[in-house]
Amino acid sequence: MDQGHLHFEYNLMIVYRSLAKSADKIAPGKHTIVVDTTLKSPKPGAPADIVLSVDGKEVARTSTPMTVPALFTASETLDFGVDLGSLVSRDYAERRPFKFDGKIGAVHVQLK
């Protein structure tokens, strides 16, 4: 979330950036946000489509021509509400660690 908009960036190790942003601001309050990533093939490094939805309604989408075929880095972190490892997006580099000031009730990851 940035200035009321839902933002997404798939950063392919600085080689390629896929960006998506909701056109409208997300109203304050409790919401269910889903980032649905669909690989176009089961092969490592396959392209992917990414759809963002809020409360069941699509708000943005993007695609990436390639995904990371293996691990990102041995020192990278999995963070929610703050970006503690290497920056995902250079768009907020000057605001690092870019803490979310709202409340995250739960995070669910489902592999399909």
C-alpha positions as CSV (number, residue, x, y, z in Angstrom):
1,M,0.0,0.0,0.0
2,D,1.3,3.4,-0.9
3,Q,-0.8,6.6,-0.6
4,G,-4.0,4.6,-0.5
5,H,-3.2,2.5,-3.6
6,L,-2.4,-1.2,-3.8
7,H,1.0,-1.6,-5.5
8,F,2.7,-4.7,-6.7
9,E,6.2,-5.2,-8.1
10,Y,7.8,-8.4,-9.3
11,N,11.5,-7.6,-9.3
12,L,13.4,-10.1,-11.4
13,M,16.7,-9.5,-9.6
14,I,17.0,-6.0,-11.0
15,V,16.9,-7.4,-14.6
16,Y,13.2,-6.7,-15.2
17,R,10.4,-5.1,-13.2
18,S,6.7,-5.9,-13.6
19,L,4.5,-3.3,-11.9
20,A,0.8,-3.1,-11.1
21,K,-1.2,-0.4,-9.2
22,S,-4.8,-0.1,-8.4
23,A,-6.5,2.7,-10.3
24,D,-8.6,3.7,-7.2
25,K,-7.6,4.1,-3.7
26,I,-8.4,1.3,-1.3
27,A,-10.8,2.5,1.4
28,P,-9.6,2.3,5.0
29,G,-10.8,-0.7,6.9
30,K,-10.6,-4.5,6.8
31,H,-10.1,-6.0,3.4
32,T,-9.0,-9.3,1.8
33,I,-6.2,-8.8,-0.6
34,V,-5.2,-11.6,-3.0
35,V,-2.2,-11.7,-5.3
36,D,-2.9,-14.5,-7.7
37,T,0.2,-15.6,-9.6
38,T,-0.3,-18.1,-12.5
39,L,2.8,-19.6,-14.1
40,K,2.3,-20.1,-17.8
41,S,4.3,-23.4,-17.7
42,P,5.7,-25.7,-14.9
43,K,9.3,-25.1,-16.1
44,P,11.7,-23.1,-13.9
45,G,11.8,-19.4,-15.1
46,A,8.4,-19.6,-16.8
47,P,6.5,-16.4,-17.5
48,A,3.6,-15.6,-15.2
49,D,0.4,-13.6,-15.0
50,I,-0.3,-11.7,-11.8
51,V,-3.8,-10.5,-10.7
52,L,-4.4,-8.3,-7.7
53,S,-7.9,-8.3,-6.1
54,V,-9.5,-6.6,-3.1
55,D,-12.5,-8.2,-1.6
56,G,-13.0,-10.5,-4.6
57,K,-12.8,-7.6,-7.2
58,E,-9.8,-7.3,-9.6
59,V,-8.0,-4.0,-9.1
60,A,-4.8,-4.5,-11.1
61,R,-2.9,-7.0,-13.2
62,T,0.5,-7.4,-14.8
63,S,2.7,-10.1,-16.2
64,T,6.3,-11.0,-16.2
65,P,8.2,-12.6,-19.2
66,M,10.2,-14.7,-16.8
67,T,10.3,-15.7,-13.1
68,V,13.3,-16.4,-11.0
69,P,14.3,-20.0,-12.0
70,A,15.8,-20.9,-8.6
71,L,16.4,-19.0,-5.3
72,F,16.5,-15.3,-5.1
73,T,19.5,-15.0,-2.7
74,A,20.7,-16.8,0.4
75,S,20.4,-13.6,2.4
76,E,17.0,-12.4,1.2
77,T,14.1,-12.2,3.7
78,L,10.4,-12.9,3.5
79,D,8.7,-9.8,5.1
80,F,5.2,-8.6,5.6
81,G,4.5,-4.9,6.4
82,V,8.2,-3.9,6.1
83,D,11.0,-4.4,3.6
84,L,14.0,-5.6,5.6
85,G,16.1,-7.3,3.0
86,S,17.2,-5.9,-0.4
87,L,14.6,-3.5,-1.8
88,V,11.9,-5.0,-3.8
89,S,11.1,-1.6,-5.4
90,R,13.5,1.3,-6.0
91,D,10.3,3.5,-5.9
92,Y,10.5,3.7,-2.1
93,A,14.3,3.5,-1.6
94,E,14.4,6.8,0.2
95,R,11.6,5.6,2.6
96,R,13.4,2.4,3.6
97,P,12.4,0.1,5.4
98,F,9.0,1.3,4.1
99,K,6.9,0.2,7.1
100,F,3.2,-0.3,6.6
101,D,1.3,1.7,9.2
102,G,-1.9,-0.3,9.1
103,K,-2.7,-3.7,10.6
104,I,-2.2,-7.0,8.9
105,G,-4.5,-9.5,10.4
106,A,-3.2,-12.7,8.7
107,V,-1.2,-13.8,5.7
108,H,-2.0,-17.0,3.9
109,V,0.2,-18.5,1.2
110,Q,-1.3,-21.2,-1.1
111,L,0.7,-23.0,-3.7
112,K,-1.3,-24.3,-6.6
